[in-house]
């Protein structure tokens, strides 16, 4: 295990290999299982807090959304509240899911609420409707930096949301080309920064875990050596019998 940890640390800290191995920020299978087992409780607590805060944010945004797309009426707030209910479901089951299923559930509910927001905006023909796109951009940044999703899921969610927004604005007659270009530029720029922050946070957390595990193994080895030292010093290595010093102590 010590050799595996050393090799993984080397991969996470070598610039050339960083471009090859830890793009998905995953350990080898055995080490990944240990990481999940030892960090699961802290991860679940963090996600429950951030998911609850996000549900509150979605509920509050219903008022602003209604102001930006008044022609949709109260359908927009109702759909957003439905999205908030769906978004809250994982809070109650996160502790029962495996690591992969937990992260996949978060990815799915994020995609659902993002598509609900974009779908609500598509129903409007108000001139202020394009401004509501910023709620989707805020959702990307929240999911990447505050929740945060694991990096592979964060990257997939960000890409899917940006593509969906681009398609929506391309076929919307209300949005001019200039506005669409500006909005997409801002969205891509903000998403890139959020993804970079997500990558650095997760890489730092995983590298910290590796270094802590290496230190724990070293402490264990030192403790074992101290316990074995009296036996080693009291036994002759060649015949395997007690030494004169051991005889005198007894």
C-alpha positions as CSV (number, residue, x, y, z in Angstrom):
1,X,0.0,0.0,0.0
2,X,2.9,2.4,0.8
3,X,4.3,1.9,-2.7
4,X,0.9,2.5,-4.3
5,X,0.5,5.7,-2.3
6,X,3.9,6.9,-3.3
7,X,3.3,6.2,-6.9
8,X,-0.1,8.1,-6.8
9,X,1.5,11.1,-5.1
10,X,4.1,11.2,-7.8
11,X,1.4,11.2,-10.5
12,X,-0.5,13.9,-8.8
13,X,2.5,16.2,-8.4
14,X,4.4,15.6,-11.7
15,X,3.4,18.2,-14.3
16,X,3.9,15.9,-17.3
17,X,1.9,13.1,-15.8
18,X,-0.7,15.5,-14.5
19,X,-1.9,15.9,-18.1
20,X,-2.3,12.2,-18.5
21,X,-3.4,10.5,-15.3
22,X,-5.4,12.7,-12.8
23,X,-7.6,14.5,-15.3
24,X,-10.5,12.5,-13.9
25,X,-9.0,12.8,-10.4
26,X,-9.4,9.2,-9.5
27,X,-7.1,6.9,-7.6
28,X,-6.3,3.3,-8.4
29,X,-9.2,1.0,-7.5
30,X,-8.0,-0.2,-4.1
31,X,-6.9,3.3,-3.0
32,X,-10.2,4.8,-4.3
33,X,-12.2,2.4,-2.2
34,X,-10.2,3.4,0.9
35,X,-10.6,7.1,0.1
36,X,-14.4,6.7,-0.3
37,X,-14.7,4.7,2.9
38,X,-12.7,7.2,5.0
39,X,-14.3,10.4,3.6
40,X,-17.9,9.3,3.0
41,X,-19.4,10.7,6.2
42,X,-17.7,14.1,5.7
43,X,-18.7,14.2,2.1
44,X,-22.4,13.4,2.9
45,X,-22.5,16.1,5.6
46,X,-21.1,18.7,3.2
47,X,-23.5,17.7,0.4
48,X,-26.5,17.8,2.7
49,X,-25.6,21.3,3.8
50,X,-24.9,22.7,0.3
51,X,-28.0,20.9,-1.2
52,X,-30.2,22.4,1.4
53,X,-28.8,25.9,0.7
54,X,-29.3,25.3,-3.0
55,X,-33.0,24.4,-2.4
56,X,-33.4,27.7,-0.6
57,X,-31.7,29.6,-3.4
58,X,-34.1,28.0,-6.0
59,X,-37.1,28.9,-4.0
60,X,-36.0,32.5,-3.7
61,X,-35.2,32.7,-7.4
62,X,-38.8,32.0,-8.3
63,X,-39.6,35.6,-7.4
64,X,-36.9,37.0,-9.6
65,X,-37.7,34.7,-12.5
66,X,-41.4,35.8,-12.3
67,X,-40.2,39.4,-12.6
68,X,-38.0,38.6,-15.7
69,X,-40.6,36.5,-17.6
70,X,-44.0,37.8,-16.4
71,X,-45.7,36.6,-19.6
72,X,-45.4,33.0,-18.4
73,X,-47.4,33.8,-15.3
74,X,-47.1,31.6,-12.3
75,X,-46.2,28.5,-14.3
76,X,-42.5,29.4,-14.0
77,X,-42.5,29.6,-10.1
78,X,-44.5,26.3,-10.0
79,X,-42.0,24.5,-12.2
80,X,-39.1,25.9,-10.2
81,X,-40.6,24.8,-7.0
82,X,-41.1,21.3,-8.5
83,X,-37.4,21.4,-9.5
84,X,-36.5,22.4,-5.9
85,X,-38.4,19.4,-4.6
86,X,-36.6,17.1,-7.0
87,X,-33.3,18.7,-6.1
88,X,-34.0,18.0,-2.4
89,X,-34.6,14.3,-2.8
90,X,-31.0,13.2,-2.7
91,X,-30.6,14.9,0.7
92,X,-32.4,12.1,2.4
93,X,-30.7,9.2,0.6
94,X,-27.1,10.3,0.2
95,X,-25.9,8.3,3.2
96,X,-27.3,5.1,1.8
97,X,-25.7,5.3,-1.7
98,X,-22.4,4.1,-2.8
99,X,-19.8,6.7,-3.8
100,X,-20.5,6.3,-7.6
101,X,-24.3,6.3,-7.2
102,X,-24.2,9.3,-4.9
103,X,-22.2,11.4,-7.3
104,X,-24.4,10.2,-10.2
105,X,-27.6,11.1,-8.3
106,X,-26.2,14.6,-7.8
107,X,-25.3,14.9,-11.4
108,X,-28.8,13.9,-12.5
109,X,-30.7,16.2,-10.3
110,X,-28.4,19.1,-11.3
111,X,-29.2,18.3,-15.0
112,X,-32.9,18.2,-14.2
113,X,-33.1,21.5,-12.5
114,X,-30.9,23.1,-15.1
115,X,-33.2,21.9,-17.9
116,X,-36.2,23.1,-16.0
117,X,-34.8,26.6,-15.7
118,X,-33.9,26.7,-19.4
119,X,-37.3,25.2,-20.4
120,X,-39.1,27.8,-18.4
121,X,-37.1,30.6,-20.1
122,X,-38.0,29.0,-23.5
123,X,-41.7,29.6,-22.8
124,X,-41.3,33.3,-22.5
125,X,-41.2,35.9,-25.3
126,X,-40.5,38.8,-22.9
127,X,-37.6,41.1,-23.9
128,X,-36.0,40.5,-20.5
129,X,-36.1,36.7,-20.9
130,X,-32.5,36.4,-22.0
131,X,-31.4,37.8,-18.7
132,X,-32.9,34.8,-16.9
133,X,-30.1,32.7,-18.6
134,X,-27.9,34.0,-15.8
135,X,-29.7,31.7,-13.4
136,X,-28.3,28.7,-15.4
137,X,-24.8,30.2,-15.3
138,X,-25.1,30.7,-11.5
139,X,-26.3,27.1,-11.2
140,X,-23.1,25.9,-13.0
141,X,-20.9,27.9,-10.8
142,X,-22.7,26.8,-7.6
143,X,-22.5,23.1,-8.6
144,X,-18.8,23.4,-9.5
145,X,-17.5,25.4,-6.5
146,X,-20.0,25.2,-3.6
147,X,-21.6,21.8,-3.8
148,X,-19.2,20.8,-5.4
149,X,-19.7,17.9,-7.9
150,X,-16.7,15.6,-8.5
151,X,-14.7,17.0,-11.3
152,X,-15.7,14.5,-14.1
153,X,-19.4,15.1,-13.3
154,X,-18.9,18.8,-12.9
155,X,-17.2,19.0,-16.4
156,X,-20.0,16.9,-18.0
157,X,-22.7,18.9,-16.3
158,X,-21.1,22.2,-17.3
159,X,-20.7,21.2,-21.0
160,X,-24.3,19.8,-21.3
161,X,-25.7,23.0,-19.8
162,X,-23.7,25.3,-22.0
163,X,-24.7,23.3,-25.1
164,X,-28.4,23.4,-24.1
165,X,-28.2,27.2,-23.5
166,X,-26.5,27.7,-26.9
167,X,-29.2,25.7,-28.7
168,X,-32.0,27.5,-26.8
169,X,-30.6,31.0,-27.8
170,X,-29.9,29.9,-31.4
171,X,-33.6,29.0,-32.0
172,X,-35.1,31.9,-29.9
173,X,-36.2,34.8,-32.1
174,X,-36.2,37.2,-29.2
175,X,-32.4,36.8,-28.7
176,X,-30.3,38.7,-31.2
177,X,-27.0,37.3,-32.4
178,X,-25.0,40.0,-30.5
179,X,-26.8,39.2,-27.2
180,X,-26.3,35.5,-27.7
181,X,-22.6,35.9,-28.3
182,X,-22.1,38.1,-25.3
183,X,-24.1,35.8,-23.0
184,X,-22.3,32.7,-24.2
185,X,-18.9,34.4,-23.8
186,X,-19.8,35.3,-20.3
187,X,-21.1,31.8,-19.6
188,X,-18.1,30.0,-21.0
189,X,-15.7,32.4,-19.2
190,X,-17.5,31.9,-15.8
191,X,-17.8,28.1,-16.3
192,X,-14.1,27.8,-17.2
193,X,-13.1,29.6,-14.0
194,X,-15.5,27.5,-11.9
195,X,-14.2,24.3,-13.4
196,X,-10.7,25.3,-12.7
197,X,-11.6,26.0,-9.1
198,X,-13.4,22.7,-8.9
199,X,-10.4,20.8,-10.3
200,X,-7.9,22.5,-7.9
201,X,-10.1,22.0,-4.8
202,X,-10.6,18.3,-5.5
203,X,-7.0,17.7,-6.5
204,X,-5.9,19.5,-3.3
205,X,-8.2,17.4,-1.2
206,X,-7.0,14.1,-2.7
207,X,-3.4,15.1,-2.5
208,X,-3.9,16.0,1.1
209,X,-5.4,12.6,1.8
210,X,-2.5,10.9,0.1
211,X,0.0,12.8,2.2
212,X,-1.9,12.1,5.4
213,X,-2.1,8.4,4.6
214,X,1.6,8.3,3.9
215,X,2.3,10.0,7.3
216,X,0.0,7.5,9.0
217,X,1.8,4.6,7.5
218,X,5.1,6.0,8.6
219,X,3.9,6.5,12.1
220,X,2.6,2.9,12.2
221,X,5.9,1.6,11.0
222,X,7.8,3.6,13.7
223,X,5.5,2.3,16.4
224,X,5.9,-1.3,15.2
225,X,9.7,-0.9,15.1
226,X,9.7,0.5,18.7
227,X,7.7,-2.5,19.9
228,X,9.9,-5.0,18.2
229,X,13.2,-3.3,19.3
230,X,13.4,-5.0,22.7
231,X,12.9,-8.4,21.2
232,X,15.5,-7.8,18.5
233,X,18.1,-6.5,20.9
234,X,17.6,-9.4,23.2
235,X,17.9,-12.1,20.6
236,X,21.1,-13.3,18.8
237,X,20.3,-13.1,15.0
238,X,22.4,-16.2,14.0
239,X,21.2,-19.0,16.4
240,X,18.0,-17.2,17.3
241,X,18.5,-17.6,21.1
242,X,18.5,-15.0,23.8
243,X,21.6,-12.9,24.3
244,X,23.6,-12.4,27.5
245,X,21.9,-9.0,28.0
246,X,18.5,-10.6,27.9
247,X,19.6,-13.2,30.4
248,X,20.9,-10.5,32.8
249,X,17.7,-8.5,32.6
250,X,15.6,-11.6,33.4
